Amino acid sequence: MKQKPSNPFILTGYYSPEYFCDRNEEYAKLSEAIKNERNVTLFSLRRLGKTALIQHLFYFLEKDNNYITLYADILSTDSLQSLTQKVATAVVRKFGSIEKRGLSQKIQDFIRNIGAGIEFDPVSGNPSIKFTYADYHQSKLSLHTILEFLSNQKQTVVIALDEFQQITKYQDENPEAFIRSLVQEFPGIRFIFSGSHRNIMISLFTGHGQPFYRSTQIFELLPIHPDEYSRFIKYHFKKANKTIKQEAINQIFDWTNLQTYYVQLVCNRLYSSNENITMELVQDTFLKILEEEQAVFSNYRNLLTSVQWRVLVALSKDAPVSEPTSGAFLRKHNISSTSTMSTAIKALQEKELIIKIKGQYIIHDTLLMRWIQQSF
């Protein structure tokens, strides 16, 4: 277990249940599904704590000697080969204990069988897998060998493939169908397919004709209930002999739209302050956070066309927006036509800057929205 954090409002990683807010119902559902041999699809907007929930689940599964857990974030992958490399590296780091003479014979055999070599990070010393081939067929054989290795373990292996929507960008021939065939071939392995692109994940797992159609139990992760989050925040402030009023907490929830990471970020900053938590300090913290993001967010303007940028600003200022193509909205924001608006919205959705939920368009990143609202 990691040592106790200096600040209880964790921004990266997972420490223990004490520093994880609520999600009792979600955890119970995920745990029940895994223990009853059902694979899971978990999706949410970004920054809602999806990865932390998986790590929370894994914390308790690892305490049960019947389970081995593996986590692979595949957002940076662009092919079946790079996905296989990610999974293989997770296997080596889980099973590859370093002995006096190097890696165990078991893991050396594993690396050789999948046709790979191994590298060690010069700073952390962590091992990682490196394939010398770039052949799609060989990648399929390697991934099959990896799952065969995992299926032969005495304990049940649970694999979480995070940002799973990334496979839709692969140029390989129908990777979804191949991965689905492996899931069927190794029914003893439990899979958690998680993602932050809501529409793509829904399409992958509920769309007719899709290889993964109705093959998993589907969970959508929503924001933490404000009452539970308030109790969590007050508990940790009180434990450190610090005080934060409900009025300030409500202000944080409103500004962050209850996006978990941003709630944690604001509370982390406030907790580190030796001052009394006043409404002025909360507002000042908001401004400082936005100032720090200035360089990043201002670059969005260079990455978008002038029309796309104007539409993003318009949607940010009036968010949430249900009828962006209405005459009133177009006139208010000086957008020339319905077709211009529709084309820009489609482009912004493809770039994952905006998302449509329950008939309303929202900005995917609340912090970006707040920066636009303040700056334009």
Buried (B, 14 or more C-beta within 10 A) or exposed (E): EEEEBEBBBBEEEBBEEEBBBBBEEBBEBBBEBBBEEBBBBBBBBBBBBBBBBBBBBBBEBEEEEEBBBBBBBBEEBBBBBBBBBBBBBBBBBBBBEEEEEEBBEEBEEBBEBBBBEBEEEEEEEEBBBEBEEEEBEBBBBBBBBBBBBBBEEEBBBBBBBBBBBBBBEBEBEEBBEBBBEBBEEBEEBBBBBBBBBBBBBBBBBBEEEBBBBEBBBBBBBEBBBBEBBBBBBBEBBEEEEBEBBEEBBEBBBEBBBBBBBBBBBBBBBBBEEEEEBEEEBBEBBBEEBBEEBEEEBEEBBEEBEEBBBBBBBBBBBBBBBEEBBEEEBBEEBEBEEEEBBEBBBEBBBEBBBBBBEEEEBBBBBBBBBBBBBEEE
